[in-house]
Amino acid sequence: MDILQGFTNPNWLIFALLFLGIIFYLAYMRQRETKRITDKFDKGEIIITSFGVNYYGLESEPGGPLRSAGALVLLKDGIYYRARYANRELHIPGSAITYIGVTNVHKGKDLHQTVVVLQFLNQEGKEDKAAFRIPYPAQWVAAIKSNLLEDKTEAPKKPYESG
């Protein structure tokens, strides 16, 4: 095949433009999520931010585990989640967190992957759990423990069981 013949075949050009379009879309969405977070919080409040986090809902919500993709932010006073597309937000104050751990079960269902679970006291004072699949979960668990759970014991009042 002649090199000039390759330039006259538009199939590679269509693939290249599609690939570049996907890359630009992902960069735009990341920038949009970053702007939402920086508009909502001061830079001094933010400790860590992760994008591409999957949130599986609260254990107190009816139904099975949901799956929502978005950004998770560790703040000096708590944890904030914002969904990428849905109008879903969650703020867990650091003082309400009673336990952080890793499991593969949420809402009684096997998720077939390891997730970080946060056990906390909700606004009514009842224990609830939220599950997140986070890139680099060990770093997140260590950061949450060192920034939000310093004065608390590491063991929960009721141990979290995965089954």
N, C-alpha and C positions, 0 to 999 in steps of 0.2 A: 504494500500500500504506500503510495506516494504521500509525502508530508502535505502537499497542497490539497490532495484529495481529502485528508483528515480535516482541513479547515473548511472545506465545502460541505462536509457532513454536519448538520446542525444538532445531531443527538448529543454530542459531548457538551455543546454550548448550553443546551436546555438543562442538562444535569448540573453543570457548573453554576448556572444562575439559580437553580432551585436550591442547591447546597448553600450558596452565599446568602440567599434569602432566609433560609432557616437560621444560619449563623447570626445574621443581623436581627432577626426576630428575637432570638434568645438573648442577645445583648441588650436589646430594647426592653424586654421584660425584666431583666436583672436591674437595669437602670431605674425602671419604674418602681420596682420593689424597694430599691435603695432609697429613692426619693421619698416614698411613703414613710419609711422608717425614720429618716433624718428630719422630715417635717414634723413627725410626732414626738421625737425625743431629742434632747440635747446630746451632743457628742460625748459629753462628760458622763452621761448616764449609761451609755452602752458599753458593755464589756466584750461580748462576742455576738456575732451575727452569723447565721447559717441559712443559705438558700437551698431550695430543693428538699425541704423537710416534708415528710408525710405525717399528717396528724390523723389519728384514728378515733378521735372523739373522746367524750367523757363517759365514764362507766355509768353515770346516772342518767344519761340520755337513752331514750327508748331505741330499740332495734339493735342490729349488729354493728360491728365496727364500721365507721365510715372511712373514707380515704380522701383527704384533702391535701393538696400540695401548696406550700407557701414558704414563708420565712419565719425563723425562730430567733428571738433576740433575748440574750441574757442581760438584764439590767441590774443596776446596783441594788434595786429594791424588789426585784421579781423577774418573772419570765413572761414574755409577750409573744403571741403567735398571730400572724395575719395570713389568711389564705390568698393565694395568687389571683384566683378568678372569683370565687364565691365571696359573699359579704360575711365572712366568718372571722371573728377575732376572739382571742382568749388572753386574759391577763391573770396570772397567778402571783399574788404577793409572796415575797420570800418568807415572810413571817408565817404564812399559812402552810408552807411545805413541811410535811412530816417525814417523808421518805423519798429517796430516789434510788432506782435500781434498774436492772435489765431483765427482760422476760421475752417470751414469744407468744404469750396469751393475753388477750384483752377482750373484755366483755364475754368471757367464757369461750372464745373462739381462738383456735390456733392460727396465728398470723403467718406461719411458715418463714419467719425471719425474726431477728432480734430487734427489739424496740426498747427505748428508754421509757420507763414509767415514772410518773410523778404522782405521789400520793399527797393530798393536801386537804385542808379544811375549807369547804365552800362557804358561801355567804351565810348559809343557814347553820353553820357550825358542824355539818356532817362531813364525814370523810368521803372523798371522791378521788378518782384516778383519771389521769390523762396519759395517753401513749403517743410517742413520737418516734419515727424512724429518722435518725439524724446522721449526717456524715460525721465520722470520727466521734462515735458515742463516748469512748473512754475520756476524751478531752472534755466533753460537755459534762459528764458526770463529775469529774474532778473539779471543773470550774464552778459548777453549781454548789458542790459540797464546800469548797473553799470560800465562795463569796456569799452564799445564802444560808448555809447550814453550819457555820463555824461554831456557834454556841449550843447547837442541838446534838443529841446523841445520834449516832448513825443508824441504830436499830429503830424500826417503827414501833408504835404502840402495839399494832397487830401485824405480824409478819405477812408480807405479800406472798401469796401462794400462786404458783403458775398452773393451776389445774383444778 
